[in-house]
Amino acid sequence: QVQLVESGGGLVQPGGSLRLSCAASGSTFSTTVMSWYRQAPGKERELVATITSAGGSTIYADSMKGRFTISRDNAKSTVYLQMNSLNPEDTAVYYCHAFTRGRFYWGQGTQVTVSS
């Protein structure tokens, strides 16, 4: 069983930045593929970014490339999402996702609202 706890969401003005964190427990974090997803009101959940277990490879959705950065600290069992140049279309609940030993796990989500 893997537990994921997100933090760092909140209200930010357009053009601003936020850093989300996701602390994982209950697994060997260093062998877990970690991702961030988001779900805006009335829309399907979508992939934001993925980082491999050793952090050597990352994947981003096209609309996030150049603005968002996913990273991980295996010593702290934490994955991060640095979000820059935020715009109102980035408003959503952001979810941490883990894939390990053939199973998927989700965090409870953290709300990000971009508004002036």
C-alpha positions in Angstrom: 0.0 0.0 0.0 1.2 3.5 -0.9 0.1 6.7 0.7 0.4 10.0 -1.1 -0.1 13.4 0.5 -0.1 16.5 -1.7 0.6 20.0 -0.5 1.3 23.5 -1.9 -1.8 24.3 -3.7 -3.6 27.7 -3.3 -4.7 30.9 -5.0 -2.2 32.6 -7.3 -2.5 35.5 -9.7 -2.0 35.0 -13.4 1.7 34.9 -14.3 2.6 33.7 -10.8 4.2 30.5 -9.6 3.5 27.6 -7.2 5.4 24.5 -6.1 3.4 21.4 -5.3 4.8 18.6 -3.2 3.8 15.0 -2.8 5.1 13.0 0.1 5.0 9.2 -0.4 5.1 6.5 2.2 4.6 2.7 2.2 6.7 1.8 -0.7 10.2 1.8 -2.0 10.0 5.3 -3.4 13.2 5.0 -5.5 11.6 2.3 -7.7 8.3 4.1 -8.1 7.3 6.1 -11.2 5.6 9.3 -10.1 3.3 11.6 -12.0 1.1 14.6 -11.6 -2.4 14.8 -13.0 -5.0 17.5 -12.9 -8.7 17.8 -13.3 -10.5 21.0 -14.0 -14.2 21.5 -13.4 -16.3 19.7 -16.0 -13.2 18.1 -17.6 -11.5 14.8 -17.6 -8.4 14.2 -15.5 -5.3 14.7 -17.6 -1.6 13.9 -17.3 0.6 16.9 -16.4 4.0 15.3 -16.1 5.8 12.0 -15.3 9.2 11.3 -13.9 10.9 7.9 -13.9 12.1 6.2 -10.7 15.7 7.4 -10.9 14.6 10.8 -12.2 16.5 10.4 -15.4 13.5 10.9 -17.7 10.5 13.2 -17.7 7.4 13.6 -19.8 5.2 16.6 -20.0 1.9 17.4 -21.6 2.3 19.8 -24.5 0.5 22.7 -22.7 2.9 22.4 -19.7 6.2 22.2 -21.5 8.5 25.1 -20.7 6.3 26.2 -17.8 6.1 23.2 -15.4 9.0 21.1 -14.0 8.6 17.8 -12.3 11.4 16.6 -10.0 11.9 14.2 -7.2 14.0 13.7 -4.1 14.3 10.0 -3.4 16.0 10.6 0.0 12.8 12.5 1.1 10.4 10.2 -0.8 8.9 13.4 -2.3 8.0 14.5 -5.8 7.6 18.1 -6.8 5.8 20.1 -9.5 7.2 23.6 -10.0 4.6 25.6 -12.0 5.5 29.0 -13.5 3.7 31.4 -15.7 0.3 30.2 -14.5 -2.8 31.2 -16.2 -6.5 30.7 -15.4 -6.7 27.6 -17.6 -4.3 25.9 -15.1 -7.0 26.1 -12.4 -7.7 22.5 -11.3 -7.3 19.9 -8.6 -3.8 18.5 -9.0 -3.3 14.9 -8.1 -0.2 12.9 -7.3 0.0 9.5 -8.8 2.3 6.6 -8.2 3.0 3.4 -10.1 4.8 0.6 -8.5 4.8 -3.2 -8.5 2.0 -3.2 -11.1 -0.4 -1.0 -9.1 -1.6 2.6 -9.3 -2.1 4.9 -6.3 -3.6 8.4 -6.1 -3.3 11.2 -3.6 -6.3 13.2 -2.4 -5.6 16.2 -4.6 -4.7 19.8 -3.9 -6.6 22.7 -5.4 -4.8 25.3 -7.5 -6.7 28.4 -8.5 -5.3 31.0 -10.8 -7.3 34.2 -10.6 -6.8 37.9 -10.2 
